[in-house]
Amino acid sequence: MAFILWILAVILVVAGIVSLFRGQLLWGIVLIVVGLLVGPGGVSIFT
């Protein structure tokens, strides 16, 4: 389960960075923050 959350967090952070480069500042920040919260290094909201 931790591996799946890690993969999900990486996808969210990468999508957030791509959104930032495309000019969608707010959506990019939201995706990065959610990715950091979901990831095992952050405060996981699922465990």
Long-range contacts (C-beta under 8 A, 24 or more apart in sequence): 2-40, 5-38, 5-39, 5-40, 5-44, 5-46, 6-39, 6-40, 8-35, 8-38, 9-35, 9-36, 9-38, 9-39, 9-40, 9-42, 10-35, 10-39, 11-35, 12-38, 13-39
